[in-house]
């Protein structure tokens, strides 16, 4: 299935344009299977062609993932966790260690479903999971919208 291309970037790799869902799935499978990212997960950014929307997905762990969705200059939301989340959950974001937002751990299958939805709707916030306003403290708020 083809759609508007997304630009995929992670760690310190050169961004790449992807315009087929099969190619996106294959790339994400390769990233998730990389031993380096299985030891320390990586946040992968998908940006729409118009640069209005971004979905970030944490890959490398088999037990959980985290999502962050942005509408440029308007809104940011993170996945509303449905799994127990380790207190020290962190990932590689552009080569730097970054702590995960509180209460944001979701199943890997849900995260991958959200990636497919983001791709096929040209950047709309996926509806297959709950969202919340990101926080690092104990008080999470529901995301608007």
C-alpha positions in Angstrom: 0.0 0.0 0.0 1.3 3.4 -1.0 0.6 6.7 0.8 2.2 10.1 1.1 5.8 9.5 2.0 7.0 9.8 5.6 10.6 10.7 6.5 12.0 8.2 8.9 15.0 9.0 11.2 16.5 7.3 14.2 19.7 7.4 16.2 22.2 9.2 14.0 21.2 7.8 10.7 20.4 9.8 7.6 16.7 10.4 7.3 15.0 8.3 4.6 11.7 8.8 2.7 9.4 5.8 2.8 6.2 5.7 0.7 5.1 2.1 1.0 3.6 0.5 4.1 5.5 -2.8 3.4 8.8 -0.9 3.2 8.0 0.9 6.5 7.1 -2.4 8.3 10.3 -4.0 7.0 12.5 -1.1 8.1 10.9 -1.1 11.6 11.3 -4.9 11.8 15.1 -4.5 11.0 15.5 -1.7 13.6 13.7 -3.6 16.3 15.9 -6.7 15.6 19.2 -4.8 15.8 21.1 -6.1 18.9 22.3 -2.6 19.8 18.7 -1.4 20.1 17.6 -4.6 21.9 20.1 -3.7 24.6 19.1 0.0 24.6 15.8 0.9 22.7 15.8 3.6 20.1 13.1 6.2 19.3 12.2 6.2 15.6 10.6 9.4 14.2 8.2 9.4 11.3 7.5 12.8 9.9 4.8 13.6 7.3 5.8 15.1 3.9 4.3 18.4 4.9 6.2 18.4 8.2 3.0 19.0 10.1 2.8 15.7 12.0 5.4 13.4 13.7 4.9 10.0 15.3 7.8 8.7 17.4 7.9 5.0 18.3 10.3 3.3 20.7 11.7 0.1 19.2 14.0 -2.7 20.5 12.1 -4.0 23.5 10.0 -7.1 23.1 7.7 -6.4 26.1 6.7 -2.8 25.5 6.9 0.4 23.4 6.1 4.1 23.8 4.6 6.5 21.3 4.8 10.3 21.1 2.6 12.2 18.5 3.1 15.8 17.5 1.1 18.2 15.5 3.7 20.9 14.9 3.3 23.9 17.2 -0.2 22.8 18.2 -0.2 19.7 20.3 1.9 16.9 21.7 0.5 13.6 23.2 2.1 10.4 24.5 0.6 7.0 24.6 -1.5 6.3 27.6 0.1 3.4 29.3 -1.6 0.0 29.6 1.4 -1.9 30.9 3.5 -1.7 34.0 6.4 0.7 33.2 9.9 0.4 34.7 10.8 3.5 36.7 14.0 3.8 34.7 12.6 3.3 31.2 14.7 5.3 28.7 15.6 5.2 25.1 18.2 6.5 22.5 16.8 9.6 21.0 19.1 11.0 18.3 22.1 9.5 20.1 21.2 10.8 23.6 19.6 8.9 26.5 16.1 10.2 27.1 13.7 9.2 29.8 10.3 8.0 28.8 7.2 10.0 29.9 5.3 8.6 32.9 2.6 6.0 32.3 3.3 5.7 28.5 4.2 1.9 28.1 2.0 0.1 25.7 2.2 -3.3 23.9 4.5 -3.5 20.9 1.7 -4.7 18.7 -0.4 -1.7 19.6 2.5 0.6 18.8 3.0 -1.0 15.4 -0.7 -0.8 14.7 -0.6 3.0 15.5 2.4 3.4 13.1 0.4 1.8 10.3 -2.6 4.0 11.1 -0.4 7.2 11.2 1.1 6.2 7.8 -2.2 5.4 6.1 -4.0 8.5 7.4 -1.2 10.9 6.4 -0.2 11.8 10.0 -3.5 11.8 11.9 -3.2 10.9 15.5 -3.9 7.1 15.7 -7.2 6.1 17.3 -6.2 2.5 18.2 -4.9 3.6 21.7 -5.5 6.2 24.4 -3.4 9.4 24.6 -2.4 11.8 27.4 -0.5 15.0 27.9 3.2 14.1 28.4 4.6 14.4 31.9 7.5 13.3 34.0 5.7 13.7 37.3 2.9 11.5 38.9 0.0 13.6 37.7 -0.9 12.7 34.1 -3.7 14.6 32.3 -5.8 13.4 29.4 -4.7 14.8 26.1 -7.1 17.3 24.5 -8.8 16.3 21.3 
